[in-house]
Amino acid sequence: AEYGRSSAGQVRMVTRSGSKEFHGAAYEYFRNSALDANSWGRNRVAATNFTAPFRYNQWGYNVSGPVSIPNVFNKNREKLFFLFSQEWVKFRQDQTTTQRVPTTLMRAGNFSELLGPNVFYGAPRTVNDPTNNQPFPNNIIPVDRQSPNGMAFLKFYPLPNINIGGANFLQVRGQPQNQLKNTVSIDYNPTANQVFRFRGNIYKYDVRNAFAGGFDFAPTALDRPNETSSLGHTWTVSPTMINDFLMTASSDHVTIAVQNVNNGYLRSRTGINYPYLFPEPKEIQDKVATVSIPNLGGIDGGPYPSRSAGPIYSLSDNFTMVKSNHTFKFGFLWERSGQNDFDQINVSGVPGGTNNQNGRFEFQDVRPGGAPGTGTGITNAAMGLFSTYAEIGPRSYTPYRGFMNEFFGQDSWRVSQKLKLELGFRGTWQTGYYKSLWGNIAYFDPSAYDPSKAAVLDRASGNVLSGERYNGVRIPGSAFPEAGKSRVPAIKGGQFDRLLDGGDSYPAKAQFNIMPRVGLAYSLTNKQVIRAGFGGFMSRPGVYDSVFLGGNPPFQPMGSVTNGSVDN
């Protein structure tokens, strides 16, 4: 019962402290490609017929001991101690990708290679004129019928450089990773039965990914520093009673940037200039869209850049008392947590949607609803005939905050030499998910949906023709916070005041539960023990990639179009 907050398994670590004597250590561990064999795939290509470069170095040091001033302070080295350590990790490894890209002829609108056996479809495929469903002569699309943007997508791919199985492109790039861990421990014993413990950790991690979606168009660069600190006080009240108090503060930062490798993500480098649905500026205005074409590697512009930071503060106190054959424990936990989130896009994407603010095109072999097409996705792309397109409007930044309070009681009862029982409970009160300090979160309430105001869509364009666009959408609260009025464009002007639900600022009701914890251990013999237990566990929900109310309309809109032309 003393362990809560999460319903899953927990790992608890205790950091070393200093001692009366000075100690120090230094170390290094390494791995190296000089000790490795080459892979089967790399051996088949003359350009990579050698072991991929690989370097892994992990080294560090630690020092510890007493803090004293001879004949003035801590002269017996029994009151104040320290420990400091640093550890570095440098990881260097090449990544290899093999993909399928348009051929040189295809990049000019000539798809005659599809008339015979080919790596794209295996069997021959005929390219049809979508206006009359008749084959184009020799599978060549006339220049005046080619889409400027569609052809620019095909030219965005790199040129073929290999011919191995079903792949015609190979690339090798490095993926460097760096880590630094700083740890400091300070222990102070003001009296024989009291000790204060401070622990601080600063962790730095960065990695520059080699590829995104199999190419180096828009690979990410991750910077993930985090800091944790704690201050604890342990008081041995008596030989049978002890109290532990702990306060903690931590922050986890994530910044994901997009690497511009040789102008790789710039859509303008091949003349891509389709108009955006949303007129507001993008985070990277000239970043390429995500493009899906059957039997080709994907162009992945990705959902980034993004950033977030998650502050967590907690206070807890546990009291332990031993009485006869019982060990009683009681305690509480208070926690304030949240996330300053500018990463509210479902990174895995959704059907017909996008995770890329600059848009996502899907060119299918057969277009939805039997719309006119050429018969293959790649030639539909050449003519600019997309199946679906989706785009995200202005990105939302949401400062989430929530609270949780827990309390527990338990008794470890040694019934006999053979039987021990663990009897306890844990109570949890937590706010209904998280609120936004700026008021910019929204949710769907089925009870607020009015069928008479259902939105009517134009099936061809996806535009709303009539009805209530935000039917059933609700914004928690009775008024928008002042902090949000100057920061959130959708709040200005009062156009969405009608969506306020009139309640408090949390999107759900607070939850309160008391759950049992029961366990037993029974010794059958000196070599056999039966153990059993059951209990209820409450988990504090986080701000996940698939649950981010600040990423919902009207604060982060998304638009989609079915069966359109990429040029307009």
N, C-alpha and C positions, 0 to 999 in steps of 0.2 A: 504493500500500500504506500510505502514511502516514495516509490518511483511513479511518476505520472507524466503529464503533458503530452505524451505520445503513446499510441496504441501498439507501435511496433517495438522491436528489440532496441535496447539502448546500450551504448558503450560508454563507460565512465573511465576517465583517465586521471591519474594523480601525478602531478609534476614533482620531480625531485626537489629537495631543498638542500641548502648548504649544511655543513657540519662544523665541528670545532677545528678541524684541520683543513688546510688548503688542498684542493685537488684540481686537476686539469687533465684534459684528454684532447687529442686531435686524431682525425681519421679520414680515410678516403676509400670509397668503393667505386669500381668502374667496370664497364663493359665496352667492348670495342669490336668493330667489324673485322679486324684482323683475326679474330677468333671464330668468325662465322663462315658458313657456306652460302653460295649464291642460291637464289630461288630458281625454280624450274622455269617460270615465265620469263625472268630476266635472261636466263641462259639462252633462250631461243632467239634473242635479238642481239645482233653484233654490237649495237651501240651500248647495250647494258650487260655485256658478257663479263661482268665482274661483280663482286659482292657490293651491295649497296652500302654507301658510307653510313656508319652508325657509331655514335659516341654517347656514352652515358657516364657522367661523372657526378658523384655524390660525396661531398666532403664538408667537414665542419669541425667545430671545437666546442668545448665547454669548460668553464672555470667556476669554482665554488669555494666557499669558506666563510669564516666569521668576519663581521665588521666590528672593529674594536680600535680604541686608542689606548695604547699601553699606559697603565696606571691611572687612566682617566675614565674610560667608558668600556664596559664589557671586557674587563681585564681577564675574566675567567672564561671568556668565549662561550657563554651560555645563553645570551639574550638575543643577539641579532646576527642573522646569517643571510647569505646571498647566493644565487646561482645565475649565471648568464651563459647562454649558448647561441650559436649561429650555425645554420646549415644551408648549403647551397646545392642546387641540382641544375646541371646543364645537360640537356638531352638534344642530340643532333641526329636526325635520321631522315633519309630521303624517302619520299612517297612516290609510288608509281601508279599511273592511271592509264587504262586502255579504253578507248571510246570509238564510237562510230560517228563520222562527220560527213557532210555533203562532199561529193567529189568536185573536181575542178569544172567539169562539164555542168553539173547541177547548179553550181554557183552562177552560171551564165543562162540558166533556164532550159538546158538541154538534159532531158531525162531518158535519153535513148538507152542508157545502161540498164534501165528497168525492163526492157523488152526481152532480155535474156536472163540467165541465172545471175543473181546478184546477192550481195551480203545484206541488203536491206529487207527484202521480202522472200528471198529464196527462189520463189517462182516468178515468172514474168508478170508484169503489171502494165496495163495500158492507162495512159493519162487522157482523160476525156475533157472536152470543152463543156464547162458547166451550163452554157447557154443553150446547147442543143444535144448534149450527152453523146456527141460523136468524138472519136479519137482525134487528138492532135497529130498531124503527120509526123512520124518518127519520134513521137513523144516529146516534141520540142514546143515549148510555149512561146508564141511570138513576143517580141520585145514590147510591143504596144499593149499586150495583154498582161504583162508582168506587173506585179505590185511593187512600187519602190520600197516600201517598208518590208514587205514579205521577202524580197530578194536581199534586202539589207540584213534580215535575220539570218539567211543562209550564209551570207558573206561574213557574218559575225564569228562563225566557227573557224577554227584553225584549219589549214590545209592537211589532207591526209599525208602521213609519213611512213606508214607500215602497211602490211597486208598479212595479218595473222588471224586465221579463223574468221570470226565475225567482226573483228575490229580493224580499223584502218588508221587509227591515231594512237600514239603513245607519247607520254610526257613524264618527266621526272623532275620533282622539285623538293627542296628542303622544307622541313617543318620544325624550326627551332623552338625549344621550350625551356623556360628558366623559372626557377623557384628560389626563394630565400625565406628562411624561417628564423625569426628572432624570438627568444624566450628569456624572460627575466622572472626570478622568484626571490621574494624577500620574506623572511620569517622573523617575527619578533615575539619574545617571551617576556612580558612585563613582570609576571609572577610565575611561581611554580605550577599553577593550575590554569593559566591562561596563555593563549597563543594567537597572534594575528598573522594571517597569511595573505600576501599579495601575489597575484600571478598576472603577468602580461604577455601577450603573444601578438606579434605582427607578422603576417604572412603575405608574401608577394608571389604572384603567379602570372606569367604571361606566355602566350603561345601564338605563333603566326602559322595558321593552317595553310597547307600546301594547295588544297583544292576546295571547291564548293560545288557539289553536284557533278564532280568528275572533271571539271576544268578549272583553270585559274582566272576566270573572268572576274569573280568577286569573292575571293577567299577572305575569311575573317581573321582579325587579330584580336585576341582576348586578353584583357587585363583584369585580373581578379584579386585585388588586395583585400584582406580582411583583418580586423583587429578584435581581440577579445581581452577582457580584463576582469579580475574578480578580487574581492576583498572579503576574507572570512575571519570569523572570531570563534574559537573553540574554548569553552569554559567548563572545566571539570568542577562541578559544584560540590560533589562529594564522591567517595569511592563508588557510589551506585547511581550517580546522576551526572549527565553531561548535556550541554547545550551547544548546538552548532548554528551559527548565523552566517549567511552568505549574501552578498550583493554582487551582481554581475552587470556588465555592459559589453555589447558587441555590435559590430557592424560589418556587413558583408557587401562589398561593392563589385559590380560587374559592368565593365565597359566593353562593348563589342563593336569594333570599327571594321571598315571594309578596306582591304588593301587594294590600291590601284596599281596593279602589276602591268607596267608598260601600257598604261591607259586602257587596261583590259575591260573595265566595267563601263566605259563611256559609250553610250548608245550612239552618240554623234560620230564616232570614228568610222562607221560604215554607212552613215546617212540615215539612221533611224530617227524619225521625227513625228511619229503618230501623235495626235493631240490627246492630252490627258482628260479624263472625265471631270476631275476636280481642279478648279483653277488655282487653288492655294499652292504655295511653293512646297516642293518635296524636300526631305532631309538631304538627299543628293539629287538635284534636279536632272542631271544627265546620266543617271544610272540606268543600266539596261533592265528590261523587263525579264520576268521568268517566262520561258517559252518551252512548251512541251510538243514534240513532234514524234509520232510513232517511229520506232526503229532508228532513232538518232539519240545521241546523248543530249541531255537537256541543257538549255541556257538557264542558269540559276542566278538571278540577280539577288535573291535572298531577302530576308526580312530586316536586315541591318542597314545602318547603325542603330545601336540601342544602348541604354544604360539603366542601371537600377542600383539601389542601395537599401539594405534591410537592417534598420536599427532594432535591437532587442535589449530591454532592461528588465532585471528581475530582482526580487527580494525573497528570501526564504529563511525559515527557522525550523529546526528540528530539535526536539527534546527527547532524551532517552533516559529511562529509569529501570533499574534491575531490582526486582523484588521477589525474593524466594526463587521459584522456578519459572518466573515470568519476566520477560523483557518487553516493557511498554515503550512505544514510540508515538509521538504526536508532532504535527507540524503543519506549516502552511507555505504556499507559494503565491507570490503576486508577480504578474508579468505584463509588461507593455511592449507590444511588438508592432511591426508594420513593414512597409516597403515603399520607397519613393520610386515609382515605377514608370519608366519610359520604354517598356519592352512588352507591350500588351498586344502582341500579335501571336496567333496560334502558329508556331513555327513549322508545324507539320502540314499546315494548310487544310482546307476543307474542299470537298467536291464542288466545282463551279466557283470557288472563291479564290483567295490569294493570300499569301503571307508577305507579298512584296508591295510596298507603297507605290512603286512605279508600274505596277500592273502585272498580270499573268495572262498569257495567251495559250490556248489549247487548240491545236490543229489536228482534228481527227480524220481518219480515213473516210468515215461516213458521218456526215454532219447531222446534228439533232433534227428530228422531225422530217427527215428526208429532204432537207434544204439542198439546193444545187451544189455540186462539188465536182472535183476532178477524179475522185476514186482513191487517192492516196493523201495522207496527211502532209507529206513533204511538198507535193505539188499544190495542195490547197494553200500552204504557206507561201509558195512562190507567187500565187495569185492573190494573196492577202485574205483568203476566205477562212476566218477563224470560226471555231465551234463555240467557244466561250471566251469571254474576257472579263476580268474582275480587277478592281483597283481600290486602294484604300485612300481616304481623304487625309485631312490633317491628323497627325499622330497625337495621342493623348498622353499627358503626364499626370499621374495620379499619386498623391501622397496618402497611402492607406495607413490606418491606425486601428488597433484593437486591444482589448484587455482580457486577462484571464486570472481568476483566483481559484486556488485549490487548497484543500485541507485534508488531513488524513489522521487515522488512528489505527494502531495495530498492536497485537499481543503475540509474541513468540513464546509459546507455552510448552515447556518440557514436561509433558504429562507423566512420562516414565522414562526409563533408560532406553526403551525401544520406540516410544512414540513421541513425536513432536508435532504440534499444530501451529499453523500461522493463520491468525484470525484478524481481519481488518476491513477497512472501508476507505474509499477516497471520494471526496466530493469535488465537483468541478462546476464553476460558473464562468461562462464566457460570453462575450458579446456576440451578436448575430453577424458572423463573418467580420468584415472590417468596414469602417466608414472612411470616407475621403475628407481630409481636412479642407478641401476646396469644393466639395459637393459634387464632383464630376464622376459619378457612377450611376449606372442605370441597370434595371433588371426587367424581366417580363413577368407580369402578373396575370395568370389566366382569368382570374375573376374580374379584371379590369378590361378584358377584351370585349368589344362590342361587335357582334356579327354584322349589324346593320351599317357599320362604318368600315367594313373590310376593304383593304386596299385592292384595287383592280389594276392588274398589270398588263402592259402591252407585251404579248408573248414574243414578238419579233425583236423588240429593243430592250425589254426589261424595265422600261420606265413606268412609273406610277401614273395611271390615267385619272383615277378618282379614289375617294376613300381616305381614311386616316393612315398616313404613312407610319406613325408611331403607335398604332392601335395596340393597347395592352402594355406598352412600355411605361415604366414608372421610375421616378427618381426619388430616392429616400429623403425625407425631411419635409418641413413645412415652408422653408425658405432657404435660399442659397447663402452659404457663409460669405461674409465680406471678403475673406481671403481669396475666394474663387472668382469674385466679380471682376477683378482686375487682371486675372491670370488665365481664365478659360473663355475663349471666344464664344462658345456656344451659350454661355450664361448671360453674356451681354445682351441688352435689349429686351430681355424678359420673354423671348419667343417660346421658351420651353418651361416657363413657370407652371403651365397647365399640366405638366407631367409629374409635378411634385405629389407624393402620396399622402402628405399631411401628417406623417408619423415622425419618429426620430430619425437621426442621420444614419442609422444602421439599416441595411437592406433586409434583415431578418430579425426575429425575436431573440433575445438572450436565452441561453440554454443553461439549465441547472440540473445536475444529475448526481446521485450518490450511488456508487457502484461497490459491490462486495469483492473482497479478495480472501480466498480460502486456500490453504495448502496443508498437506500432511506428509510426513516421512515416517515410515514404519520399518524397523529392522527385523527381518525374519530370522536371519542368522548373522554371524559376524562377517559374512561375505555377500549377503543379499539384502537389498533395501527396496521397498516399494515407495514410490513417490507419486502424488496426485495433487491436482489443484485446479481451481477455476477462478475466474474473476471478470469483471467488466472494466473496460479501458476506454477513456475518452481521448480523442486526438484533436489537437488544435489545428484547424485547417490553415494552410498557407496560401499565398498568392501564387497560383500555378499558371503554367502556360495555357491551360485550357479553362481557367476560371479567373477572368479579370474583368470585373464589371466596368472598370474605367475604359475598356476597349470596346464597349458597346455603343451603338448609335444612341443619342445624337452626338456624343462626344468624340467618337472615332468612326465616322461613316465609311461604308463600303458600297460600291456600286458594281453592277455586273451587266453584261450584254451577251445575248445568245445570237449566233449566226449573223455576224457582221463583217465589215471590211476593215482591215487593219489601218487603211489609209485615212478613214474618216469615222 
